[in-house]
Amino acid sequence: QVQLVESGGGMVQPGGSLRLSCVASGFTFNSQHMSWVRQAPGKGPEWVASISSASSYTYYSDYVTGRFTISRDNTKNTLYLQMNNLKPEDTGLYYCARAPRDDALQRQFWGRGTQVTVSS
């Protein structure tokens, strides 16, 4: 059974940092390109970042480039998202997706999500 369990969300002030984690099981993690997707209240899902199976390539949306870093540890079956200089518009539910960028917005590939709130 495929499972993706996100953690690390919370409330932070603008300019702050958070590190999200996603522990994967039930599939061959080290062969799977992975992504992060977010959904703000009242809006559709938005792709955030993707990483290739061996971490050779990373991709970021224009909104997070230079502030967020996606990484993975294949020995721990874990995906990470380091988020720095957070802005109120980064608020939303963040989902780990077992999919490359092109398929990342399909809900069947997501975990349950972790809430990130950026507010003063």
C-alpha positions as CSV (number, residue, x, y, z in Angstrom):
1,Q,0.0,0.0,0.0
2,V,1.4,3.3,-1.1
3,Q,1.7,5.9,1.8
4,L,3.1,9.4,1.8
5,V,3.1,11.1,5.2
6,E,4.0,14.8,5.3
7,S,5.1,16.6,8.5
8,G,6.8,19.8,9.5
9,G,4.2,22.4,8.8
10,G,3.1,25.1,11.2
11,M,2.6,28.7,11.7
12,V,5.5,31.1,11.1
13,Q,6.0,34.8,10.7
14,P,6.9,36.4,7.4
15,G,10.6,35.9,6.7
16,G,10.7,32.7,8.7
17,S,11.7,29.2,7.7
18,L,10.2,25.7,7.8
19,R,11.4,22.3,6.7
20,L,8.8,19.9,5.4
21,S,9.4,16.1,5.4
22,C,7.6,13.3,3.5
23,V,8.1,9.7,4.5
24,A,7.2,7.3,1.7
25,S,6.4,3.6,1.7
26,G,4.8,1.0,-0.5
27,F,6.7,1.8,-3.7
28,T,10.3,2.0,-4.9
29,F,11.1,5.4,-3.7
30,N,14.6,5.6,-5.2
31,S,13.2,5.1,-8.7
32,Q,10.5,7.7,-8.4
33,H,10.7,11.4,-9.3
34,M,9.0,13.3,-6.6
35,S,7.3,16.7,-6.2
36,W,5.8,19.1,-3.8
37,V,2.4,20.7,-4.5
38,R,0.5,23.3,-2.5
39,Q,-3.1,24.5,-2.3
40,A,-4.0,27.9,-0.9
41,P,-7.5,28.4,0.6
42,G,-10.1,28.8,-2.1
43,K,-7.6,28.2,-4.9
44,G,-6.6,25.3,-7.1
45,P,-3.4,23.2,-6.6
46,E,-0.1,24.7,-7.6
47,W,3.1,22.9,-8.4
48,V,6.0,24.0,-6.2
49,A,9.1,21.9,-7.0
50,S,10.3,18.5,-8.3
51,I,13.3,16.3,-8.0
52,S,14.6,13.4,-10.1
53,S,15.0,10.0,-8.6
54,A,18.7,10.3,-7.9
55,S,18.6,14.0,-7.1
56,S,20.4,14.9,-10.3
57,Y,17.8,17.5,-11.3
58,T,15.7,19.9,-9.4
59,Y,13.0,22.2,-10.7
60,Y,11.2,25.1,-9.0
61,S,8.2,27.3,-9.8
62,D,9.0,30.9,-10.3
63,Y,7.3,31.8,-7.0
64,V,9.7,29.8,-4.9
65,T,13.0,29.9,-6.8
66,G,15.7,31.1,-4.6
67,R,13.7,30.6,-1.4
68,F,12.8,26.9,-1.4
69,T,15.0,23.8,-1.8
70,I,13.8,20.4,-2.6
71,S,15.9,17.4,-1.6
72,R,15.6,13.7,-0.8
73,D,17.3,10.9,1.2
74,N,16.8,7.7,-0.6
75,T,18.3,5.7,2.3
76,K,15.4,7.0,4.4
77,N,12.7,7.1,1.8
78,T,12.2,10.7,2.7
79,L,11.5,13.8,0.6
80,Y,12.2,17.3,2.0
81,L,11.3,20.9,1.3
82,Q,13.3,23.6,3.0
83,M,11.4,26.9,2.9
84,N,13.2,30.1,3.7
85,N,12.0,33.7,3.6
86,L,8.4,32.7,3.8
87,K,5.7,35.0,2.6
88,P,2.0,35.2,3.5
89,E,1.2,34.0,0.0
90,D,3.0,30.8,0.7
91,T,0.2,29.8,3.1
92,G,-1.6,26.6,2.2
93,L,-1.7,22.9,2.4
94,Y,1.5,21.3,1.2
95,Y,1.4,17.9,-0.4
96,C,4.1,15.4,-1.3
97,A,3.5,13.8,-4.7
98,R,5.0,10.6,-6.1
99,A,5.1,12.0,-9.5
100,P,7.3,14.2,-11.8
101,R,6.2,17.7,-12.5
102,D,3.9,16.9,-15.5
103,D,1.7,14.6,-13.3
104,A,2.2,16.3,-9.9
105,L,-1.2,18.0,-9.9
106,Q,-3.1,14.7,-10.0
107,R,-4.5,14.1,-6.5
108,Q,-4.1,10.3,-6.7
109,F,-0.4,10.8,-6.3
110,W,-0.6,13.0,-3.1
111,G,-0.3,12.4,0.6
112,R,-2.6,13.9,3.1
113,G,-0.7,17.2,3.4
114,T,0.7,19.4,6.1
115,Q,-0.6,23.0,6.8
116,V,1.8,26.0,6.4
117,T,0.5,29.3,7.7
118,V,2.6,32.5,7.2
119,S,1.2,35.3,9.2
120,S,2.3,38.1,11.5
